[in-house]
Amino acid sequence: MKKIIFFDIDNTIVDNKTELVPPKTLKMLQKLSEDDNFYLGIATGRGPGRLDIIKDILHLFDAFVLSNGAYIILNGEVIYDHAFPINEIEEIIKVANKYDFLVGASGLSGDSLLRKPNLKQVHLRNAAKLNPNVYKEIPIYQMWMVSDNHDELELAVSELPQFDHYFWTTIGVDLTINNHSKGQGILKIKELLKPIQVISIGDGHNDIDMIEVADIGIAMANSRFDELKEKADLVGPCVSDDLLCEFLEKHKII
């Protein structure tokens, strides 16, 4: 049976401290991409316009589950495309205004800020620029809120139960249309490729359900989310150790 391995990007195949794919991991991806027994997939909260960090290796991958499952590509074709309704975006903005959060939106070509905090200063690595009306002009596939007050973020999320949410760490949270996730996206691809064995590898809160739906779910040791490690079948190495290839070989996954 063929296998498809889905990799998260940040702190899974890319070491965010260096913003590079570690050398042995890169060599492994190149080798697997040439093996007819494997498909390679990316599953990420990043949208289509924010894949520059792996732009040099995009050609190695067959499948992309982007924006936490709202936009999916298989073999170069878009197989799923579900953007936010405008009224739902405005519900998020309303709650963000209440708490004075920074709010961002992810479209096909990149990210934009819909509002900046009036009273708080937030340090954001994302280079998105302020464009408050962008959601009225282009499709938006994911929303996100940022604050240095995690308790307020949790309160805000509780006021938006109609959306699925995925915390980054303590300062940010992604919001997606209900029933959209990496795991649901992977199941759509699995249905098209079956029979196939699915392996999922990640480190984040938004990786929990893709670990659960996989035949083999692997959490990175550098994950800050205990729930992910508890639900994983295996716990792999830290991204910075660059031992992912040896780990997958040891467990006879590759």
VEXDREN-2710 file (C-alpha; in Angstrom, 1 decimal):
% VEXDREN-2710
k/r/px/py/pz
1/MET/0.0/0.0/0.0
2/LYS/1.2/3.5/-0.8
3/LYS/1.8/6.0/1.9
4/ILE/1.1/9.7/2.2
5/ILE/3.1/11.7/4.8
6/PHE/1.6/15.1/5.8
7/PHE/4.0/17.5/7.4
8/ASP/3.2/20.7/9.3
9/ILE/5.5/23.5/8.3
10/ASP/6.4/25.6/11.3
11/ASN/8.7/23.9/13.8
12/THR/8.1/20.5/12.1
13/ILE/10.0/20.6/8.8
14/VAL/11.1/24.3/9.2
15/ASP/13.1/25.3/12.2
16/ASN/11.5/28.6/13.0
17/LYS/14.7/29.8/14.8
18/THR/16.6/29.6/11.5
19/GLU/13.6/29.7/9.1
20/LEU/15.3/26.9/7.2
21/VAL/14.5/23.2/6.6
22/PRO/17.3/21.3/8.4
23/PRO/19.7/19.7/5.9
24/LYS/19.0/16.0/6.6
25/THR/15.3/16.7/6.6
26/LEU/15.6/18.4/3.3
27/LYS/17.5/15.4/1.8
28/MET/14.9/13.1/3.1
29/LEU/12.1/15.1/1.5
30/GLN/14.0/15.1/-1.8
31/LYS/14.5/11.3/-1.7
32/LEU/10.9/10.6/-0.8
33/SER/9.5/12.8/-3.6
34/GLU/11.2/10.5/-6.1
35/ASP/9.8/7.3/-4.5
36/ASP/6.7/6.1/-6.2
37/ASN/5.6/4.4/-2.9
38/PHE/5.1/7.8/-1.3
39/TYR/3.0/10.9/-1.7
40/LEU/4.1/14.0/0.3
41/GLY/1.7/16.5/1.7
42/ILE/1.8/19.8/3.6
43/ALA/-0.9/20.5/6.2
44/THR/-0.6/24.0/7.6
45/GLY/-2.5/27.0/9.1
46/ARG/-0.7/29.1/6.6
47/GLY/-2.7/30.2/3.5
48/PRO/-1.6/29.9/-0.1
49/GLY/0.1/33.3/0.0
50/ARG/2.3/32.5/2.9
51/LEU/4.3/29.5/1.7
52/ASP/7.4/31.5/0.8
53/ILE/9.3/29.9/3.7
54/ILE/9.3/26.6/1.7
55/LYS/9.1/28.1/-1.8
56/ASP/12.2/26.2/-2.9
57/ILE/10.7/22.8/-2.1
58/LEU/7.1/23.3/-3.0
59/HIS/7.6/21.1/-6.1
60/LEU/8.4/18.1/-3.8
61/PHE/4.8/18.0/-2.5
62/ASP/1.7/16.4/-4.1
63/ALA/-0.9/17.6/-1.6
64/PHE/-1.6/20.9/0.3
65/VAL/-4.1/21.3/3.1
66/LEU/-3.9/25.1/3.6
67/SER/-5.6/27.6/6.0
68/ASN/-6.5/24.7/8.3
69/GLY/-8.4/22.8/5.7
70/ALA/-10.3/25.6/4.0
71/TYR/-8.2/25.4/0.8
72/ILE/-7.0/22.1/-0.5
73/ILE/-4.8/21.2/-3.5
74/LEU/-4.0/17.8/-4.9
75/ASN/-1.7/17.1/-7.8
76/GLY/-1.8/20.8/-8.8
77/GLU/-5.6/21.0/-8.8
78/VAL/-7.8/22.8/-6.2
79/ILE/-10.2/20.2/-4.9
80/TYR/-11.7/22.2/-2.1
81/ASP/-12.3/25.9/-1.7
82/HIS/-14.4/27.3/1.2
83/ALA/-14.1/31.0/2.0
84/PHE/-15.6/32.9/5.0
85/PRO/-19.0/34.6/4.5
86/ILE/-18.6/38.3/5.0
87/ASN/-21.1/38.4/7.8
88/GLU/-19.1/35.9/9.8
89/ILE/-16.0/37.9/9.4
90/GLU/-17.8/40.9/10.8
91/GLU/-18.9/38.9/13.8
92/ILE/-15.2/38.3/14.6
93/ILE/-14.3/41.9/14.1
94/LYS/-17.1/42.9/16.5
95/VAL/-15.7/40.7/19.3
96/ALA/-12.1/41.9/18.5
97/ASN/-13.2/45.5/18.8
98/LYS/-14.7/44.7/22.3
99/TYR/-11.3/43.4/23.5
100/ASP/-9.1/45.7/21.4
101/PHE/-7.4/42.8/19.6
102/LEU/-5.3/42.9/16.5
103/VAL/-7.2/41.0/13.8
104/GLY/-5.8/39.4/10.6
105/ALA/-7.2/37.7/7.6
106/SER/-5.7/35.2/5.2
107/GLY/-6.5/35.3/1.5
108/LEU/-5.0/33.5/-1.5
109/SER/-2.2/36.0/-2.0
110/GLY/-1.3/36.7/1.6
111/ASP/-2.4/38.1/4.9
112/SER/-3.9/41.5/5.8
113/LEU/-4.7/43.2/9.1
114/LEU/-8.3/44.2/9.6
115/ARG/-7.7/46.2/12.7
116/LYS/-4.8/47.2/15.0
117/PRO/-5.2/47.6/18.8
118/ASN/-5.9/51.2/19.9
119/LEU/-4.2/50.9/23.3
120/LYS/-2.0/47.8/23.2
121/GLN/1.2/47.2/21.4
122/VAL/1.6/43.8/19.8
123/HIS/4.8/42.5/18.3
124/LEU/3.9/40.4/15.2
125/ARG/6.4/38.6/12.9
126/ASN/3.9/38.5/10.1
127/ALA/4.5/41.4/7.8
128/ALA/0.8/41.9/7.0
129/LYS/-0.3/45.5/6.3
130/LEU/-3.5/47.2/7.5
131/ASN/-6.3/46.9/5.0
132/PRO/-9.6/47.0/6.9
133/ASN/-11.9/46.4/4.0
134/VAL/-10.0/43.6/2.2
135/TYR/-12.5/41.0/3.3
136/LYS/-15.2/42.7/1.2
137/GLU/-12.9/42.5/-1.9
138/ILE/-11.3/39.1/-1.9
139/PRO/-12.1/35.6/-0.5
140/ILE/-10.8/35.1/3.1
141/TYR/-10.0/31.5/4.2
142/GLN/-8.9/32.1/7.8
143/MET/-9.1/34.7/10.5
144/TRP/-6.8/35.3/13.4
145/MET/-6.7/37.4/16.6
146/VAL/-3.6/38.5/18.5
147/SER/-3.2/39.8/22.1
148/ASP/-0.7/39.6/24.9
149/ASN/-3.6/38.7/27.2
150/HIS/-4.3/35.0/26.8
151/ASP/-7.2/35.1/29.3
152/GLU/-9.0/37.7/27.1
153/LEU/-8.3/35.6/24.0
154/GLU/-10.0/32.6/25.6
155/LEU/-12.9/34.8/26.6
156/ALA/-13.2/36.1/23.1
157/VAL/-13.1/32.6/21.6
158/SER/-15.9/31.5/24.0
159/GLU/-18.0/34.3/22.5
160/LEU/-17.5/32.9/19.0
161/PRO/-18.6/29.2/19.4
162/GLN/-19.7/29.1/15.8
163/PHE/-16.0/28.9/14.7
164/ASP/-13.3/26.3/15.3
165/HIS/-10.2/27.8/16.9
166/TYR/-6.5/26.9/17.2
167/PHE/-4.2/28.7/19.6
168/TRP/-0.7/29.4/18.3
169/THR/0.9/29.6/21.7
170/THR/-0.3/32.2/24.2
171/ILE/-0.6/35.3/22.1
172/GLY/-2.6/34.3/19.1
173/VAL/-5.5/32.2/17.8
174/ASP/-6.6/31.1/14.4
175/LEU/-10.4/31.0/13.7
176/THR/-11.8/28.8/11.0
177/ILE/-15.2/28.0/9.6
178/ASN/-16.9/25.3/11.7
179/ASN/-15.9/21.8/10.8
180/HIS/-12.8/22.9/8.9
181/SER/-9.4/21.6/10.1
182/LYS/-6.3/19.9/8.9
183/GLY/-7.7/16.5/9.8
184/GLN/-10.9/17.1/7.8
185/GLY/-8.8/18.2/4.8
186/ILE/-6.6/15.1/5.0
187/LEU/-9.6/12.9/5.1
188/LYS/-10.8/14.5/1.8
189/ILE/-7.5/13.7/0.2
190/LYS/-7.5/10.2/1.7
191/GLU/-10.8/9.5/0.1
192/LEU/-9.5/10.4/-3.3
193/LEU/-6.3/8.4/-3.0
194/LYS/-7.5/5.3/-1.1
195/PRO/-6.3/2.7/-0.4
196/ILE/-3.5/4.6/1.2
197/GLN/-1.8/4.8/4.6
198/VAL/-1.8/8.3/6.2
199/ILE/1.1/9.5/8.4
200/SER/0.7/13.0/10.0
201/ILE/3.5/14.9/11.7
202/GLY/3.1/18.2/13.5
203/ASP/3.8/20.2/16.7
204/GLY/0.8/22.6/17.1
205/HIS/-2.6/22.9/18.6
206/ASN/-4.1/22.7/15.1
207/ASP/-2.3/19.4/14.5
208/ILE/-4.3/17.5/17.1
209/ASP/-7.1/16.3/14.8
210/MET/-4.7/15.5/11.9
211/ILE/-2.8/13.3/14.4
212/GLU/-6.1/11.6/15.4
213/VAL/-7.3/10.9/11.8
214/ALA/-3.9/9.5/10.7
215/ASP/-3.1/5.8/10.6
216/ILE/0.1/6.9/12.3
217/GLY/0.2/10.2/14.1
218/ILE/3.5/11.8/15.2
219/ALA/4.0/14.7/17.5
220/MET/7.3/16.6/17.5
221/ALA/9.2/16.6/20.8
222/ASN/9.4/20.4/20.6
223/SER/5.6/20.8/20.8
224/ARG/4.3/22.9/23.6
225/PHE/0.9/21.1/23.6
226/ASP/0.7/18.1/25.9
227/GLU/-2.6/17.0/24.4
228/LEU/-0.9/16.6/21.0
229/LYS/1.8/14.3/22.5
230/GLU/-0.8/12.3/24.5
231/LYS/-2.9/11.6/21.4
232/ALA/0.0/10.8/19.1
233/ASP/1.1/7.3/18.3
234/LEU/4.7/8.4/18.5
235/VAL/6.7/11.4/19.7
236/GLY/9.5/12.3/17.3
237/PRO/12.6/14.4/17.7
238/CYS/13.0/18.2/18.1
239/VAL/13.0/20.0/14.8
240/SER/16.4/21.6/15.6
241/ASP/18.0/18.2/16.1
242/ASP/17.4/17.3/12.5
243/LEU/16.8/13.6/13.3
244/LEU/13.4/13.2/11.6
245/CYS/14.7/10.9/8.9
246/GLU/16.5/8.6/11.3
247/PHE/13.3/8.5/13.5
248/LEU/11.0/7.5/10.5
249/GLU/13.5/4.9/9.4
250/LYS/13.8/3.5/12.9
251/HIS/10.0/3.0/13.0
252/LYS/9.9/1.6/9.5
253/ILE/7.7/4.4/8.2
254/ILE/10.1/5.1/5.4
END
